[in-house]
């Protein structure tokens, strides 16, 4: 379990909530509520902060797309982003993604 609090550059918000990147808003909200019950802020403040941050990213369409763009393997075909698989890669962070693009 991650105990440092807020999400860092290598955390995957979808993984924190236990949903797919292609999850609907209803699925994201349901997962968030389950996690909040499991890790209430008064007992697990650091984990609650991670859960809240993950929810904030995934519920906002612009932030969610930015996350998806940063998590895609730059060598994966564009179709993998468009069909919801997001390159089927572990979150690598924007710095690694940009570095890979610059190498090409």
PyMOL commands that place a pseudoatom at each C-alpha (Angstrom):
pseudoatom trace, name=CA, resn=UNK, resi=1, chain=A, elem=C, hetatm=0, pos=[0.000, 0.000, 0.000]
pseudoatom trace, name=CA, resn=UNK, resi=2, chain=A, elem=C, hetatm=0, pos=[1.160, 3.497, -0.855]
pseudoatom trace, name=CA, resn=UNK, resi=3, chain=A, elem=C, hetatm=0, pos=[1.277, 5.691, 2.271]
pseudoatom trace, name=CA, resn=UNK, resi=4, chain=A, elem=C, hetatm=0, pos=[2.814, 8.956, 1.097]
pseudoatom trace, name=CA, resn=UNK, resi=5, chain=A, elem=C, hetatm=0, pos=[-0.434, 10.770, 0.384]
pseudoatom trace, name=CA, resn=UNK, resi=6, chain=A, elem=C, hetatm=0, pos=[-1.125, 12.494, -2.913]
pseudoatom trace, name=CA, resn=UNK, resi=7, chain=A, elem=C, hetatm=0, pos=[-0.571, 10.756, -6.234]
pseudoatom trace, name=CA, resn=UNK, resi=8, chain=A, elem=C, hetatm=0, pos=[2.902, 11.017, -7.660]
pseudoatom trace, name=CA, resn=UNK, resi=9, chain=A, elem=C, hetatm=0, pos=[3.960, 10.978, -11.317]
pseudoatom trace, name=CA, resn=UNK, resi=10, chain=A, elem=C, hetatm=0, pos=[4.077, 7.177, -11.486]
pseudoatom trace, name=CA, resn=UNK, resi=11, chain=A, elem=C, hetatm=0, pos=[0.701, 6.440, -9.893]
pseudoatom trace, name=CA, resn=UNK, resi=12, chain=A, elem=C, hetatm=0, pos=[-2.096, 5.300, -12.156]
pseudoatom trace, name=CA, resn=UNK, resi=13, chain=A, elem=C, hetatm=0, pos=[-5.394, 6.880, -11.012]
pseudoatom trace, name=CA, resn=UNK, resi=14, chain=A, elem=C, hetatm=0, pos=[-7.432, 4.081, -12.593]
pseudoatom trace, name=CA, resn=UNK, resi=15, chain=A, elem=C, hetatm=0, pos=[-5.405, 1.495, -10.696]
pseudoatom trace, name=CA, resn=UNK, resi=16, chain=A, elem=C, hetatm=0, pos=[-5.826, 3.421, -7.418]
pseudoatom trace, name=CA, resn=UNK, resi=17, chain=A, elem=C, hetatm=0, pos=[-9.620, 3.258, -7.819]
pseudoatom trace, name=CA, resn=UNK, resi=18, chain=A, elem=C, hetatm=0, pos=[-9.562, -0.246, -9.289]
pseudoatom trace, name=CA, resn=UNK, resi=19, chain=A, elem=C, hetatm=0, pos=[-11.245, 0.672, -12.592]
pseudoatom trace, name=CA, resn=UNK, resi=20, chain=A, elem=C, hetatm=0, pos=[-10.284, 0.540, -16.254]
pseudoatom trace, name=CA, resn=UNK, resi=21, chain=A, elem=C, hetatm=0, pos=[-9.246, 3.746, -18.007]
pseudoatom trace, name=CA, resn=UNK, resi=22, chain=A, elem=C, hetatm=0, pos=[-12.309, 3.263, -20.185]
pseudoatom trace, name=CA, resn=UNK, resi=23, chain=A, elem=C, hetatm=0, pos=[-14.662, 3.118, -17.159]
pseudoatom trace, name=CA, resn=UNK, resi=24, chain=A, elem=C, hetatm=0, pos=[-17.848, 5.163, -17.268]
pseudoatom trace, name=CA, resn=UNK, resi=25, chain=A, elem=C, hetatm=0, pos=[-18.453, 8.071, -14.892]
pseudoatom trace, name=CA, resn=UNK, resi=26, chain=A, elem=C, hetatm=0, pos=[-20.903, 5.882, -12.952]
pseudoatom trace, name=CA, resn=UNK, resi=27, chain=A, elem=C, hetatm=0, pos=[-18.277, 3.136, -12.551]
pseudoatom trace, name=CA, resn=UNK, resi=28, chain=A, elem=C, hetatm=0, pos=[-15.676, 5.665, -11.435]
pseudoatom trace, name=CA, resn=UNK, resi=29, chain=A, elem=C, hetatm=0, pos=[-18.026, 7.207, -8.882]
pseudoatom trace, name=CA, resn=UNK, resi=30, chain=A, elem=C, hetatm=0, pos=[-19.049, 3.786, -7.524]
pseudoatom trace, name=CA, resn=UNK, resi=31, chain=A, elem=C, hetatm=0, pos=[-15.387, 2.741, -7.182]
pseudoatom trace, name=CA, resn=UNK, resi=32, chain=A, elem=C, hetatm=0, pos=[-14.578, 6.032, -5.448]
pseudoatom trace, name=CA, resn=UNK, resi=33, chain=A, elem=C, hetatm=0, pos=[-17.382, 5.566, -2.923]
pseudoatom trace, name=CA, resn=UNK, resi=34, chain=A, elem=C, hetatm=0, pos=[-16.278, 1.970, -2.231]
pseudoatom trace, name=CA, resn=UNK, resi=35, chain=A, elem=C, hetatm=0, pos=[-12.696, 3.099, -1.646]
pseudoatom trace, name=CA, resn=UNK, resi=36, chain=A, elem=C, hetatm=0, pos=[-13.765, 5.972, 0.626]
pseudoatom trace, name=CA, resn=UNK, resi=37, chain=A, elem=C, hetatm=0, pos=[-15.703, 3.501, 2.776]
pseudoatom trace, name=CA, resn=UNK, resi=38, chain=A, elem=C, hetatm=0, pos=[-12.658, 1.238, 2.876]
pseudoatom trace, name=CA, resn=UNK, resi=39, chain=A, elem=C, hetatm=0, pos=[-10.213, 4.067, 3.642]
pseudoatom trace, name=CA, resn=UNK, resi=40, chain=A, elem=C, hetatm=0, pos=[-12.105, 6.828, 5.505]
pseudoatom trace, name=CA, resn=UNK, resi=41, chain=A, elem=C, hetatm=0, pos=[-10.218, 10.141, 5.780]
pseudoatom trace, name=CA, resn=UNK, resi=42, chain=A, elem=C, hetatm=0, pos=[-10.199, 10.134, 9.578]
pseudoatom trace, name=CA, resn=UNK, resi=43, chain=A, elem=C, hetatm=0, pos=[-8.502, 6.706, 9.740]
pseudoatom trace, name=CA, resn=UNK, resi=44, chain=A, elem=C, hetatm=0, pos=[-6.378, 6.662, 6.550]
pseudoatom trace, name=CA, resn=UNK, resi=45, chain=A, elem=C, hetatm=0, pos=[-5.713, 10.298, 5.573]
pseudoatom trace, name=CA, resn=UNK, resi=46, chain=A, elem=C, hetatm=0, pos=[-2.811, 9.547, 3.199]
pseudoatom trace, name=CA, resn=UNK, resi=47, chain=A, elem=C, hetatm=0, pos=[-4.650, 6.809, 1.312]
pseudoatom trace, name=CA, resn=UNK, resi=48, chain=A, elem=C, hetatm=0, pos=[-7.816, 8.903, 1.225]
pseudoatom trace, name=CA, resn=UNK, resi=49, chain=A, elem=C, hetatm=0, pos=[-5.826, 11.737, -0.376]
pseudoatom trace, name=CA, resn=UNK, resi=50, chain=A, elem=C, hetatm=0, pos=[-4.584, 9.369, -3.120]
pseudoatom trace, name=CA, resn=UNK, resi=51, chain=A, elem=C, hetatm=0, pos=[-8.142, 8.123, -3.699]
pseudoatom trace, name=CA, resn=UNK, resi=52, chain=A, elem=C, hetatm=0, pos=[-9.500, 11.678, -3.881]
pseudoatom trace, name=CA, resn=UNK, resi=53, chain=A, elem=C, hetatm=0, pos=[-6.748, 12.755, -6.284]
pseudoatom trace, name=CA, resn=UNK, resi=54, chain=A, elem=C, hetatm=0, pos=[-7.385, 9.727, -8.513]
pseudoatom trace, name=CA, resn=UNK, resi=55, chain=A, elem=C, hetatm=0, pos=[-11.114, 10.473, -8.538]
pseudoatom trace, name=CA, resn=UNK, resi=56, chain=A, elem=C, hetatm=0, pos=[-10.498, 14.141, -9.378]
pseudoatom trace, name=CA, resn=UNK, resi=57, chain=A, elem=C, hetatm=0, pos=[-8.398, 13.126, -12.392]
pseudoatom trace, name=CA, resn=UNK, resi=58, chain=A, elem=C, hetatm=0, pos=[-10.759, 10.470, -13.721]
pseudoatom trace, name=CA, resn=UNK, resi=59, chain=A, elem=C, hetatm=0, pos=[-14.011, 12.395, -13.285]
pseudoatom trace, name=CA, resn=UNK, resi=60, chain=A, elem=C, hetatm=0, pos=[-12.770, 15.417, -15.253]
pseudoatom trace, name=CA, resn=UNK, resi=61, chain=A, elem=C, hetatm=0, pos=[-12.761, 14.627, -19.000]
pseudoatom trace, name=CA, resn=UNK, resi=62, chain=A, elem=C, hetatm=0, pos=[-9.839, 16.977, -19.741]
pseudoatom trace, name=CA, resn=UNK, resi=63, chain=A, elem=C, hetatm=0, pos=[-7.633, 15.697, -16.925]
pseudoatom trace, name=CA, resn=UNK, resi=64, chain=A, elem=C, hetatm=0, pos=[-8.596, 12.114, -17.773]
pseudoatom trace, name=CA, resn=UNK, resi=65, chain=A, elem=C, hetatm=0, pos=[-7.524, 12.580, -21.399]
pseudoatom trace, name=CA, resn=UNK, resi=66, chain=A, elem=C, hetatm=0, pos=[-4.268, 14.231, -20.311]
pseudoatom trace, name=CA, resn=UNK, resi=67, chain=A, elem=C, hetatm=0, pos=[-3.579, 11.221, -18.107]
pseudoatom trace, name=CA, resn=UNK, resi=68, chain=A, elem=C, hetatm=0, pos=[-4.396, 8.822, -20.935]
pseudoatom trace, name=CA, resn=UNK, resi=69, chain=A, elem=C, hetatm=0, pos=[-2.077, 10.683, -23.288]
pseudoatom trace, name=CA, resn=UNK, resi=70, chain=A, elem=C, hetatm=0, pos=[0.732, 10.590, -20.722]
pseudoatom trace, name=CA, resn=UNK, resi=71, chain=A, elem=C, hetatm=0, pos=[0.211, 6.889, -20.006]
pseudoatom trace, name=CA, resn=UNK, resi=72, chain=A, elem=C, hetatm=0, pos=[0.309, 5.678, -23.611]
pseudoatom trace, name=CA, resn=UNK, resi=73, chain=A, elem=C, hetatm=0, pos=[3.408, 3.966, -24.863]
pseudoatom trace, name=CA, resn=UNK, resi=74, chain=A, elem=C, hetatm=0, pos=[4.562, 6.366, -27.597]
pseudoatom trace, name=CA, resn=UNK, resi=75, chain=A, elem=C, hetatm=0, pos=[5.482, 3.443, -29.853]
pseudoatom trace, name=CA, resn=UNK, resi=76, chain=A, elem=C, hetatm=0, pos=[1.936, 2.021, -29.657]
pseudoatom trace, name=CA, resn=UNK, resi=77, chain=A, elem=C, hetatm=0, pos=[-0.384, 2.692, -32.587]
pseudoatom trace, name=CA, resn=UNK, resi=78, chain=A, elem=C, hetatm=0, pos=[-2.758, 5.642, -32.246]
pseudoatom trace, name=CA, resn=UNK, resi=79, chain=A, elem=C, hetatm=0, pos=[-5.697, 3.252, -32.544]
pseudoatom trace, name=CA, resn=UNK, resi=80, chain=A, elem=C, hetatm=0, pos=[-4.813, 1.797, -29.126]
pseudoatom trace, name=CA, resn=UNK, resi=81, chain=A, elem=C, hetatm=0, pos=[-5.536, 5.195, -27.553]
pseudoatom trace, name=CA, resn=UNK, resi=82, chain=A, elem=C, hetatm=0, pos=[-8.734, 5.686, -29.496]
pseudoatom trace, name=CA, resn=UNK, resi=83, chain=A, elem=C, hetatm=0, pos=[-10.222, 2.287, -28.704]
pseudoatom trace, name=CA, resn=UNK, resi=84, chain=A, elem=C, hetatm=0, pos=[-9.768, 2.689, -24.929]
pseudoatom trace, name=CA, resn=UNK, resi=85, chain=A, elem=C, hetatm=0, pos=[-6.823, 0.373, -24.391]
pseudoatom trace, name=CA, resn=UNK, resi=86, chain=A, elem=C, hetatm=0, pos=[-4.485, 3.343, -23.942]
pseudoatom trace, name=CA, resn=UNK, resi=87, chain=A, elem=C, hetatm=0, pos=[-1.583, 1.379, -25.332]
pseudoatom trace, name=CA, resn=UNK, resi=88, chain=A, elem=C, hetatm=0, pos=[-2.155, -1.324, -22.719]
pseudoatom trace, name=CA, resn=UNK, resi=89, chain=A, elem=C, hetatm=0, pos=[0.982, -0.139, -20.936]
pseudoatom trace, name=CA, resn=UNK, resi=90, chain=A, elem=C, hetatm=0, pos=[1.740, 0.688, -17.332]
pseudoatom trace, name=CA, resn=UNK, resi=91, chain=A, elem=C, hetatm=0, pos=[1.659, 4.399, -16.554]
pseudoatom trace, name=CA, resn=UNK, resi=92, chain=A, elem=C, hetatm=0, pos=[5.105, 5.796, -17.375]
pseudoatom trace, name=CA, resn=UNK, resi=93, chain=A, elem=C, hetatm=0, pos=[4.581, 9.484, -16.697]
pseudoatom trace, name=CA, resn=UNK, resi=94, chain=A, elem=C, hetatm=0, pos=[4.799, 12.460, -19.014]
pseudoatom trace, name=CA, resn=UNK, resi=95, chain=A, elem=C, hetatm=0, pos=[8.589, 12.817, -18.806]
pseudoatom trace, name=CA, resn=UNK, resi=96, chain=A, elem=C, hetatm=0, pos=[9.243, 9.303, -20.123]
pseudoatom trace, name=CA, resn=UNK, resi=97, chain=A, elem=C, hetatm=0, pos=[6.616, 9.746, -22.833]
pseudoatom trace, name=CA, resn=UNK, resi=98, chain=A, elem=C, hetatm=0, pos=[8.100, 13.033, -24.037]
pseudoatom trace, name=CA, resn=UNK, resi=99, chain=A, elem=C, hetatm=0, pos=[11.636, 11.635, -23.939]
pseudoatom trace, name=CA, resn=UNK, resi=100, chain=A, elem=C, hetatm=0, pos=[10.581, 8.700, -26.116]
pseudoatom trace, name=CA, resn=UNK, resi=101, chain=A, elem=C, hetatm=0, pos=[9.000, 11.063, -28.644]
pseudoatom trace, name=CA, resn=UNK, resi=102, chain=A, elem=C, hetatm=0, pos=[12.131, 13.197, -28.812]
pseudoatom trace, name=CA, resn=UNK, resi=103, chain=A, elem=C, hetatm=0, pos=[14.259, 10.103, -29.530]
pseudoatom trace, name=CA, resn=UNK, resi=104, chain=A, elem=C, hetatm=0, pos=[12.292, 9.357, -32.708]
for i in range(1, 104): cmd.bond("trace and resi %d" % i, "trace and resi %d" % (i + 1))
show_as sticks, trace
zoom trace
